[in-house]
Amino acid sequence: MTAINEEIVHVKGFAKKLIIFLHGYIDNCESLNNRIVPFLNDMQNVAIHLPEAPLDCEIYERKRQWFSMHRFDPEDARKFVPTLQECTDIYASMTKGYEESYHYLSDYIDLCLNEYQLEAKDLFLCGFSQGAMLAIYTALHYPEKIGGCISFSGILATPDYFEKHKHQTPPFLLIHGNEDNLVRYGVLSYSQEHLKHLGCDVETYTVNGGQHRITEDGLIEAEKFIKKHF
């Protein structure tokens, strides 16, 4: 059975909140850990977990993936199709991948909350790229309402699924660079619109000139969001 059994953990003071931060596709938790050092240094009284996706990456050795992207988009057409609608349709076709990943991530979340004797409302899910997409899916799908969800360069990939299924409505912060060359910037407003329609409070932050990466100003906004909802 697929399970998360690798992680990097930071405990800052007495853990009153749990932050789980998911790395992206063709990535791993060590690389993510190196990119979010300012965020790690500034947070207090939290446990910050960076789980490693349990699946070996289909493209590069020594990297990981939450699920196969090529299974649903073998030509990487999502990056090149001319319209936003065509792009979001491709992401929507990946619903099965998010569903499969959710099962082992939710088990991991349960274990982490139990470890610190915290409740769902004490949890913040963060993620970058594919990890952000899984974080959004999980925040909506988890049985109880979590404290909040932060997406770096992600998308609500499955709006039709949540139109038809019961979902939670945690607050969201969506962060995206307006020059992102892999997950197009237009998905920011698309995700915001659909999350609001589902009943969620949504904040957005545009990284001016930002490409497909986590930036220092984005981390500052993430820190503000978490402290506001602490």
ABEGO torsion letter per residue (X at the ends): XBBBABBBBBBBEBBABBBBBBBBBGBBAAAAAAAAAAAAAABBGBBBBBBBBABBBAABBGBBBABBAAAABAAGAAAABABAAAAAAAAAAAAAAAAAAAAAAAAAAAAAAAAAGBBAAABBBBBBEAAAAAAAAAAAABABBBAEBBBBGBBBAAAAAAAABBBBBBBBBBBBBAABAABBAAAAAAAAAAAAAAGBBBBBBBBBGBBBBBBAAAAAAAAAAAAAAX
